[in-house]
Amino acid sequence: MSSPPARPAEHGPGIGDDTGTGISVTPVPLRLIVGDEELLVERAVASALVSAKAADPSADLSRVAAATLTRAELAELVSPSLFAEGRVVVLEAAHEAGKEVASAITEYAADPADGVCLVVLHAGGARGKALADALRAAGAEVTECARLTKYDERVDFVRAEIRRAGGRITQDGIRVFIDAVGNDLRELAAAAAQLVSDTDGAVDEAAIRRYHRGRAEVTGFAVAEKAITGDRAGALEALRWAIVLGVPAVLVADALADAVRTVAKVGAAGRGDPYRMAGALGMPPWKVRKAQGQARGWRPAGIGLAMAAVAEVNADVKGAAADPNYALERCVMRVVQARDAT
């Protein structure tokens, strides 16, 4: 049996290297991956396997849900191989483990076996926190994989992904890129790698618009932006293209709701410096500035009508209406009309 790492490393998703986390040629016997951002978690697990295979090419990977595990099964999983083969054991959703198994994991962490890398996935939060704390105290190498919920976090992610693929991108380019591709990390990562390949690494706003023009013009946000500014014909045209190209109705409805809520929040906050208002409103400065322009012409009565329209269409596209596309078209017209309400 070997001792825990003498100097545990606690780090983030490490999206700038080959697998998404820092890879060590020396296998780490105990790893704790905290968070539920799926892409980052999978990269961290891949890093553990690569690290183990660097020391032993025959190392294999086993994954098991902690909630279904028994103490005896855990002991069998982490027992050294008779043939001295390396092993990576991934315990999924460790925060759901029962008290007996959590206790067994903690006991094992105090004296991990040679040739075995135990990777514990924990969603974070209060549930099962004692187990996570015990693993930290035992010297586990910690990788944080929390969801990237803030716009600035996605900006940093995109910048790192472009750099990881060997390219570089301007600040304005990042904004346009996220607008065009969306917020899903897998899609952002894949699109970043493809764009760097297509542009020989020089990624700017013009290149993004050129390579993502079709998609950028038919997202739900394009529909919502035209509707919120009173462009009835433009909004309906964008909506029909979105329907033809298969943009999910739920995404269009969400974009309409987000646009109305944003204008309501920014309009209620009054005029001011977007950079100073951004923190209080919980949105990036560029979005505040954009919404300030969109809010002109809106009155409280109109905002109320628009809020009712987007709330109704949210239910419609989730099954309340027989034809979600018709419901979206009706919602767009109601939002446009609400802008002129007195």
Secondary structure in CASP SS format (residue, H / E / C, confidence):
PFRMAT SS
TARGET T0000
AUTHOR 0000-0000-0000
METHOD secondary structure of the structure
MODEL  1
M C 1.00
S C 1.00
S C 1.00
P C 1.00
P C 1.00
A C 1.00
R C 1.00
P C 1.00
A C 1.00
E E 1.00
H E 1.00
G C 1.00
P C 1.00
G C 1.00
I C 1.00
G C 1.00
D C 1.00
D C 1.00
T C 1.00
G C 1.00
T C 1.00
G C 1.00
I C 1.00
S C 1.00
V C 1.00
T C 1.00
P C 1.00
V C 1.00
P C 1.00
L E 1.00
R E 1.00
L E 1.00
I E 1.00
V E 1.00
G C 1.00
D C 1.00
E C 1.00
E H 1.00
L H 1.00
L H 1.00
V H 1.00
E H 1.00
R H 1.00
A H 1.00
V H 1.00
A H 1.00
S H 1.00
A H 1.00
L H 1.00
V H 1.00
S H 1.00
A H 1.00
K H 1.00
A H 1.00
A H 1.00
D C 1.00
P C 1.00
S C 1.00
A C 1.00
D E 1.00
L E 1.00
S E 1.00
R E 1.00
V E 1.00
A E 1.00
A H 1.00
A H 1.00
T H 1.00
L C 1.00
T C 1.00
R H 1.00
A H 1.00
E H 1.00
L H 1.00
A H 1.00
E H 1.00
L H 1.00
V C 1.00
S C 1.00
P C 1.00
S C 1.00
L C 1.00
F C 1.00
A C 1.00
E C 1.00
G C 1.00
R E 1.00
V E 1.00
V E 1.00
V E 1.00
L E 1.00
E E 1.00
A C 1.00
A H 1.00
H H 1.00
E H 1.00
A C 1.00
G C 1.00
K H 1.00
E H 1.00
V H 1.00
A H 1.00
S H 1.00
A H 1.00
I H 1.00
T H 1.00
E H 1.00
Y H 1.00
A H 1.00
A C 1.00
D C 1.00
P C 1.00
A C 1.00
D C 1.00
G C 1.00
V E 1.00
C E 1.00
L E 1.00
V E 1.00
V E 1.00
L E 1.00
H E 1.00
A C 1.00
G C 1.00
G C 1.00
A C 1.00
R C 1.00
G C 1.00
K H 1.00
A H 1.00
L H 1.00
A H 1.00
D H 1.00
A H 1.00
L H 1.00
R H 1.00
A H 1.00
A C 1.00
G C 1.00
A C 1.00
E E 1.00
V E 1.00
T E 1.00
E E 1.00
C C 1.00
A C 1.00
R C 1.00
L C 1.00
T C 1.00
K C 1.00
Y H 1.00
D H 1.00
E H 1.00
R H 1.00
V H 1.00
D H 1.00
F H 1.00
V H 1.00
R H 1.00
A H 1.00
E H 1.00
I H 1.00
R H 1.00
R H 1.00
A C 1.00
G C 1.00
G C 1.00
R E 1.00
I E 1.00
T C 1.00
Q H 1.00
D H 1.00
G H 1.00
I H 1.00
R H 1.00
V H 1.00
F H 1.00
I H 1.00
D H 1.00
A H 1.00
V H 1.00
G C 1.00
N C 1.00
D C 1.00
L H 1.00
R H 1.00
E H 1.00
L H 1.00
A H 1.00
A H 1.00
A H 1.00
A H 1.00
A H 1.00
Q H 1.00
L H 1.00
V H 1.00
S H 1.00
D H 1.00
T H 1.00
D C 1.00
G C 1.00
A E 1.00
V E 1.00
D C 1.00
E H 1.00
A H 1.00
A H 1.00
I H 1.00
R H 1.00
R H 1.00
Y H 1.00
H H 1.00
R H 1.00
G H 1.00
R H 1.00
A H 1.00
E H 1.00
V C 1.00
T C 1.00
G H 1.00
F H 1.00
A H 1.00
V H 1.00
A H 1.00
E H 1.00
K H 1.00
A H 1.00
I H 1.00
T C 1.00
G C 1.00
D C 1.00
R H 1.00
A H 1.00
G H 1.00
A H 1.00
L H 1.00
E H 1.00
A H 1.00
L H 1.00
R H 1.00
W H 1.00
A H 1.00
I H 1.00
V H 1.00
L C 1.00
G C 1.00
V C 1.00
P C 1.00
A H 1.00
V H 1.00
L H 1.00
V H 1.00
A H 1.00
D H 1.00
A H 1.00
L H 1.00
A H 1.00
D H 1.00
A H 1.00
V H 1.00
R H 1.00
T H 1.00
V H 1.00
A H 1.00
K H 1.00
V H 1.00
G H 1.00
A H 1.00
A H 1.00
G C 1.00
R C 1.00
G C 1.00
D C 1.00
P H 1.00
Y H 1.00
R H 1.00
M H 1.00
A H 1.00
G H 1.00
A H 1.00
L H 1.00
G C 1.00
M C 1.00
P C 1.00
P H 1.00
W H 1.00
K H 1.00
V H 1.00
R H 1.00
K H 1.00
A H 1.00
Q H 1.00
G H 1.00
Q H 1.00
A H 1.00
R C 1.00
G C 1.00
W C 1.00
R C 1.00
P H 1.00
A H 1.00
G H 1.00
I H 1.00
G H 1.00
L H 1.00
A H 1.00
M H 1.00
A H 1.00
A H 1.00
V H 1.00
A H 1.00
E H 1.00
V H 1.00
N H 1.00
A H 1.00
D H 1.00
V H 1.00
K H 1.00
G H 1.00
A H 1.00
A C 1.00
A C 1.00
D C 1.00
P H 1.00
N H 1.00
Y H 1.00
A H 1.00
L H 1.00
E H 1.00
R H 1.00
C H 1.00
V H 1.00
M H 1.00
R H 1.00
V H 1.00
V H 1.00
Q H 1.00
A H 1.00
R H 1.00
D C 1.00
A C 1.00
T C 1.00
END
